[in-house]
Amino acid sequence: MLDYPVGIVLIAAPWIFGFDDVGGAAVAVPIVIGALILLQSLVTDYEYSVENALPLPVHLATDVVAGIVLAASPWIFGFDDEGTNAWLPHLIVGLGLIAAGLLTQQHRAEGPVVTRDVRHHGSPRTG
């Protein structure tokens, strides 16, 4: 559910956090990863997509890889000395993507779902 807001924030991060003047990979990496997050979310096999083409485990693995690239990008591409506002968002969001990819349940819950059926005076019903 957080994929869409995270993708949008990553695309806007250079302007939100004020490192758009750094240019290069500092700006390109979050924009590219944000766009990829949005695109894969649109085609992932889950409730919030428009097409169920990409299995959720593949989506989560991609999140982990993207998180590693994002978190390490200030040191890989050499903009770690451009100020905290330029590298800290990459690190924090990257670590968040890694955690989300590793900790998200990969399959829908099995077993009966308890619902409230208002036609039967709100009594719990399994189905």
VENHUTA-V501919 format. One record per pair of residues at least 4 apart in sequence whose ideal C-beta (glycine too) atoms are under 7 Angstrom apart, sorted by the first residue. I is the first residue (numbers start at 1). J is the second residue. Records with the same first field share a line. If there is no record, write none. Layout:
I = J ; J
This chain:
1 = 48
2 = 6
3 = 7 ; 37 ; 41
4 = 8 ; 38 ; 41
5 = 9
6 = 10 ; 37 ; 93
7 = 11 ; 34 ; 37 ; 38 ; 41
8 = 12 ; 34
9 = 13 ; 16
10 = 30 ; 33 ; 34 ; 37 ; 93
11 = 31 ; 34 ; 35
12 = 16
13 = 17 ; 30 ; 89
14 = 19 ; 20 ; 27 ; 30
15 = 20
17 = 85 ; 89
18 = 85
19 = 26 ; 82 ; 85 ; 86
20 = 27
22 = 26 ; 27 ; 79 ; 82 ; 86
23 = 27
24 = 28 ; 77 ; 79
25 = 29 ; 73 ; 77 ; 79
26 = 79 ; 82 ; 86
27 = 31
28 = 32
29 = 33 ; 70 ; 73 ; 90
30 = 34 ; 70 ; 90
31 = 35
32 = 36
33 = 37 ; 66 ; 69 ; 70
34 = 38
35 = 39
36 = 40 ; 66
37 = 41 ; 66
38 = 42
40 = 44 ; 54 ; 59 ; 62
41 = 48 ; 49
42 = 49 ; 50 ; 51
43 = 49 ; 51 ; 53 ; 54
44 = 49 ; 54 ; 56 ; 59
45 = 52 ; 54 ; 55 ; 56
46 = 56
54 = 58 ; 59
56 = 60 ; 106
57 = 61 ; 106
58 = 62
59 = 63
60 = 64 ; 101 ; 104 ; 106
61 = 65 ; 101
62 = 66
63 = 67 ; 97 ; 100 ; 101
64 = 68 ; 98 ; 101 ; 102
65 = 69
66 = 70 ; 97
67 = 71 ; 94 ; 95 ; 97 ; 98 ; 101
68 = 72 ; 94 ; 98
69 = 73
70 = 90 ; 93 ; 94 ; 97
71 = 90 ; 91 ; 94 ; 95 ; 98
72 = 76
73 = 77 ; 90
74 = 79 ; 80 ; 87 ; 90 ; 91
75 = 80
79 = 86 ; 87
80 = 87
82 = 86 ; 87
84 = 88
87 = 91
88 = 92
89 = 93
90 = 94
91 = 95
92 = 96
93 = 97
94 = 98
95 = 99
96 = 100
97 = 101
98 = 102
99 = 103
100 = 104
112 = 126 ; 127
113 = 127
114 = 124 ; 126
115 = 125 ; 127
116 = 122 ; 124
117 = 123 ; 125
118 = 122
120 = 125
